[in-house]
Amino acid sequence: VRLHLQTTEYLGRFQQQAEEMKAQDEELRQNIEELQATHEQMEKMKEQENLRHQEMVRETENGRKLLIDILDKIPAKIFLKDDKGVFVVVNSAVSRVYNKPVADVIGTTDYDNHPDEDVDSWRKQELDIMEKGETTYIHAETAQGITRHLKTIKIPLRISTTGRTGLLGIQFDVTELKILEK
């Protein structure tokens, strides 16, 4: 009888523990399902964010291409130099003068493309312009053995990517007008 009572007692405890374990197992299963749902939701959000990012990159690139197309349609040399005189942006008119692709002109300076004696005075003038403000003048430039007269507008410009002031230059070829004046 005593053995039977002890066995019944143990069985009751085991059943209670089994029920508790079953409840814990069910709670664990629910938690896993919630985690899986949260994970799926996060993956969808990540995918949506990646798509938004790709669209923004595409829009930025399209805007950059449009701006380059516009710069290339303007019948003038257009360039942007940083505070050290390095070309940051050039249009195709500039690259044609140097007989180099645009990508090969960017990152160079006038010292890489002209005789030093010419560039020394230009650099001094450009530093003055960056400090004091816009200027317009006509000067002669010889490239590839051809001398052209250029109406030049140079303007200090804050370059947002560096936070420093650079130099925006626009040069119109007025050689034919100079010839007509003579």
N, C-alpha and C positions, 0 to 999 in steps of 0.2 A: 504494500500500500504506500509506504513511504517512498519507495522507488518510483512508483507511478505518479505520486504528487510532484516529486522532483523533476521527473521527465516532463510532466505537463507544464510545470513552471518554466523549465528550459525551453520547451516548445513555444510557449507563450512569448517569452523574451525574444526568441529567434524570429517568431512571426512579426513581432513589433519592430525588431531591427530590420527585417526584410521589408516591411511596409515603409519604414523610414528611408531605407536605401532606395526603394522603388520611387518614393517621393523625391528624393535627392536626384535620382537618375532622371526623372521627368523634368525637374527644374534645370538640371544640367543640359538636357536635350533642348529645352526652350531657350536657354542662354546661347547655346551653339547656333540655333536657328536665327536668333536675333543678331548674333555676331556675323553670321553669313549674310543676312539681309543688309546689315550695316556695311559690310565689306563690298557687297555688290553695288550698293548705293554710292559708296566712295569711289569705286571703279568707274561708275557711270559719270560721276562728277569730274573725276580726273580726265576721262575721255572728252567730256564737254569742254573742260578747261583747255586741253590740248588743241581741240578744234578751234576754240576762240583765239588761242595763241597763234596757231598757224594762219588764221584769217588776218590777224593783226600784222603778222610778218608779211603776208602777201600784200595787204593794203599799203604798208610802209614801203615795200619794194616797188609796188606800182606807182606810188607817189614819187619815189626817188627817180624812177625811170621817166615819168612824166616831166619832172623838173629838168632832168638832163636833156630830154627831147626839146623842151622849151629853150634851154640855154644854147643848144646846138642850132636852133632855128634863127637865133638873133645874129645878124650879120656883123658881129664884133667878136674880139677876143675877150673872154670873160674868165677871170681867175680869182681865187681866194687864197691868200697866203696866211700862214700862222705868224705869230709874233717873232719867229726866228727866220722868216722869209721862205719857209718851205711851202710849196704848192699843196693845198689841201683839196681844192676843187679846180678843175679847168674844163672848158668846153672844147669841142673838137677843133675849133678855129685855132686855139693855142697849140694843140698837138700837131696840127698841120704845119705851123710855122717851124716847129722843132723837128718835124719829120719823124715823129714818134707816136705810138699809141697813147691815148689818154692815160692809161694805167702806168706807162713808163715815165710820164711827166710828173704825175702826182708823187710826192715824196722827194722831188729834186728842188733845187733853188736856182736862181738866175746864174749863180756861179757855175752851175753844172751845164748851163746852156749858152752862156755868153762870155766874152773876154772879161777878165777880172777888172780891168781899168774902167770899163763901162759900168759894171755892176756896182763898184764901190760908191759912185755918186748916186745911183738909183737907190741903193740900200739906205744911204744916209737920208735921202729925200723921203723914202717910205717910212722910216722911223719917225721923221718929223711929222708926216701926215698922220700917223697913228696917234701921235701925241697931241697935235694941234687941230686936225680936222681935214675935211675934204679939199681937194685941189683939182683943177683942170688945166691941162697944158697940151701942147703939140710937140712931139719930139720925133727924131728919126731913129729907126731901129733897123739894123742890118742882120739878116738871118739867111743862111745859105747863099750868101753873096748878093742878096737883093735888099736894097734899102727902101723902106716904106716910111711914110709919114703917118703918125698915129695921133689922133685926138684922144687923149688919155684922161680918164676920170678915175681918181683913186679916193677911196673912202675908208676911214677906220670902221671896222665891224667887229662887234663882240661875237666870238665863236662859242655858241652855246655848249658844244661838246667839251670844250676845254675851260670855258669861263674866262678866257684871255682875249685881248683885242688883237685882231688880225687886220688884213688889208684886202678890201674888195677892189678889184681893178676891172675897168671896162675900156677897151681900146677900139676905136673905129678907124679904119684905114681911110685917110683923107689925101692919099698921094695924088690922085687925079685932080683934086681941088687945088693942091699946092702947085701942080704943073700948070693948071689954067691961070692961076694968079701970076705966074711968071710970064 
